[in-house]
Amino acid sequence: MACLQGMRTLPSLLSNITMAGIGHTFTTATKGAVGSLQLLRSFVTVRPARSLGSSFSTSLQPQCLKPLIDSRGSILPGTLQLLQPGASVQAAVEQTRNVTKFNYRNGQRRTSKAVIKRFMRLNCGLWIRPRSGRAKRLWKKPDHILQGLRTHVICNRTQSKMLDKMVGDYWKRPKYYVDDPYEPYHVRNNFLHVKKTWW
């Protein structure tokens, strides 16, 4: 109840602040905006008096005005924009991780060592990785589970694009090794337009 009555008496409190000497920092246009948005709640504390009457004692806290007012006594432009009726605070922009790492010296993209260690890029652009938990507690797993742990997982399109941004151009070039166990998987033969017709 004390809060409701204190909010009703905000215009009168504003005049009291002006008489006290703090009101010189507020312009005429700002007084109406402050009264409409009830911004005084942030720096005016309304406390009920000891008596049971309807009078209230106000305690001013000028230290809360410091971030709103500059050294010349005028309200900052960012604060005036918030005081406009109907102004809404913009939501925080969600961060995107487009390029993960840069080189501090020349600003070029830098290869993430964790990607090279955990993933492998095929020549067709797909990224593969081994199954998680393939080397943990093998003594307690049955044979059909162990057989599945020896296989690899193909990353989806979103993950492949993200991993491409986390490595440099060197790791995107085709690489050829002697007796490469992944040689049958470097070309995707399940599509007609990329099917290899010569051997």
ABEGO torsion letter per residue (X at the ends): XAAAAAAAAAAAAAAAAAAAGAAAABBAAAAAAAAAAGAAAAABBBBBBABABABBBBBBBAAAAAAABBAAGBBBAAAAAAABBGBBBBBBBBBBBABABBBAAAGBBBBBAAAAAABBBBAAGBBBBBBBGAABGAAABBAAAAAAAABBBBBBAAAAAAAAAABBAAAABBBBBBGBAAAAAABBAABAAABBABX
